Amino acid sequence: MIETRTPSLAALFTARSAARAAARRAVHGPAPYGEAMQGSTPRDLGPAGAQALLVEVFEPSTDRLAHSLGVGRRAEHVAHALGLPELLVTAAYLHDIGYAAAARDTGLHQLDGARYLRRLGASDALTSLVAHHTSALTEAGERHLDAHLRGEFPPPTDGELLDLLTYCDMTTSATGRTVTIDERLECIYDRYAPGHLVSRSIHRAEPQLRHIVSTVDDRMRLA
């Protein structure tokens, strides 16, 4: 069993960080969504470092931050119940880092996030999980980026961790609450129009996603 001791979000917003952010806004105005904050980027990407990085690259009170933190907390629960390594927890906190302005490039957030983390010196095991979470190859095909994704980031050697990461993502709402797979899918389909490539990708991947969630739910009930 692992025991994760990650600081609360409140602890990460120290008085010093708040003062720096206030000074930046006074000079430059409000930061656009996802703009990287000033300060040193943590290179120790364990669960605590992952939370600190999220606070740097996402503005407070956004769904992206709330969802990422919620998925991380979900992974802490799963990892503790099933006796899994903290790599799962770190990947869960960082799975959507590709949406941050500091990382955005191709529009495929799994690929953009993995590339960004690789630039920060993240391990292959971590970048591979981020690159392939939640049926990334399906959306990559829609964007004609599947060859890039496969070539740069081979699928994780540990398929169990990838499924568990996807499970945590697909059972956490946009605001960080634990939800059912039906509620999560409904939220995604509401956010993206039927013809949107994200909506098309999730629809194609839905049977696989439902199977993953059902399988892990069974494991959690027995844990």
N, C-alpha and C positions, 0 to 999 in steps of 0.2 A: 504494500500500500504506500502511496505517496501522501504527503501532507503539504498542501500549498498554503503559504502564508503571504498573500498578496495584499498590498496596502489598499485602503478604500480610495474611491475617487476623490473624496474630500481631502485626504491626506496628500494627494498628488498636487492639488491646487494650493500650493504654499503661498504665504503672503508675498514672498519675493517674486514668484512667478506672476502673481496678480498685479504687482506693481510694474513689472516689465511690460505686461500686456496693456495696462492702462496707459503707460507712457507711449507705447507704439501707436495705440489708437488716437492719442492726443495729437501726434505728429502726422500720421498717415491716414487717419480715419479708420472705420471698421474694416477688418480684414475680410476679403471674399471667402466664400465657403471653402473650407479645406486647405487654406493657405497654411504652410508650415510656420509655426511660431519660432521666434528667436530662441536660441539656447543650444546647448550641446545635445546631440542625439545619442542616446544610450547604445552602446555596442554589446552590452551584456543582455541578450534578448531572451531572458527567462521570463516567467509570468509578470514579475514586477517591472522589469524593463520594458516589456511589451505594453503594459498599461501606461507607463510614462511616455512612450513613443506615441500612443494614441492621443494623449493629451496635447502633445506638441503639434500633431498634424491635423487634428480636427478641432473645430471651434466648439466651445461648450454648448450644451443644450441642443445639439443636432441629433437627428435620428441615426446618422452613421456612427456617431460616438456611442449613443445609447445601445444600439444593436450590437456593436462590437464588444462592449463591456458585458452585455447580457450573454452573448455567446461564450465569452471567456468564463463567466461565472457558471454557466451551464456545463462547460467542459470540466471545471473544477469538481463539480458534483459527480459527473460521470467518471472522471479519472479516479476519484477517491473510492467510488462504489466498486469499480472493476479492477482496481490496482494497476493503473496505467501510468506511463511516464509523463513528466510535466511537459514534454514536447507537445502533447495534445493540447494542453492548456495554452501554451504560448501560441501555437498555430491558431487556436480559436480566437484569442484576442486580436491577432493580426490578420485574420483571414480576409478582411475587407479593406486593408490598408491601401489597396490599389485605387480606391475611390478618392484618396487624398490628392489635393492639387500637386503636392510634391512628387507624387508617383504617376499620375495620369499621363498616358501616352497613346496607346492603341485603342482604348475604350473597353478592352477586355480586362476587367478589374483583376481577375485571377493572374493573368500574365503580367500586368503592370505592377501588381503588388509583389509578385515573386521577383521581378527584376529589381524593384526598389530595395527589397530586403537583401538581395544578393549584393547590391552596391554597399549596403551597410555591413557586410561581412557575415550574413546569416548562413547557417549550415545548409548543405544540400537537402538534408532531411526536412528542414523547416520550409525552405523555398518550394520543395516539391509538393508538400501538403497544401500550401497556399495556392500554388499554381493549378492544382487539380481538384480543389474542393467543389462540391455541389455541381457535379456533372459539367465541369468547365469545358471539356472537349466538345460537348454538344453546342454550346454557345460559340466556341472557337470556330467550329465548322460554319456556323451562320456568318461569322465575320471573316471567313477565309484565313484564319490564323491558326488552324489546327496543326499545320506542319511546323510553325514557329513554336507553338506550345510544346509539342512532342520533342522537337529538336533541342530546345533550350532546357527543358525541365522534364526528364523522364518521369513517368508515374512513380509514386512512392513504392518502395519495396514492401512496405508494411500496409497492405490494403485495409487491414482492420482499423488502423488509425485514421485513414482517409474516410472510411465509412462513418466512424464516430465523429469526426469533424463535421461531415455533411449532416449527420444527425443533429448535432448541436445547432448548426445554422438553421436547419429546417424545422426546429422546434422552439425558435426564439423569434419574437416579433420585431418589427422595426423599432419599437421603443424599448426593447430589452426584456420583455416579459416571456415567460415560458408558455408556449401555446401548442395546440395540436397541429399535425401536418395539414389538416383541412383548413384551419385558420390561417396558417402561414401561406398556403397556396392561394387562398382567397385574397389575402393582402397583396401578394405579388400580381395577381391577375387584375386587381383593382388599380394598381399603380401603373401598369403598362397596358396599353391598348392591345386588342387581340392580334393586330398585325405587326406589333413591335417585335424585334428579333429576340428580346429577352423573354417576352411572353411565349413566342414560338418555341424557344429553346426549352423553357421550363415545361411547356406542354409535352414536348417530345420526351423529356427526361422524367416526367411525372411517375410512370410506372416504376422505374428504378428507384426514384427518391422515396416513394411510398414503401417499397420493399425494404430499403435500408432502415427507414424509421420503424417499421413494424418489427424487423429483426432485432434492432437495438432495444426497443421497448420490451420485448420478451426477455432479453438478457437483463435489463434493469429490474424487471419484476422478480427475477430469480436471485439477484445480487444480495 
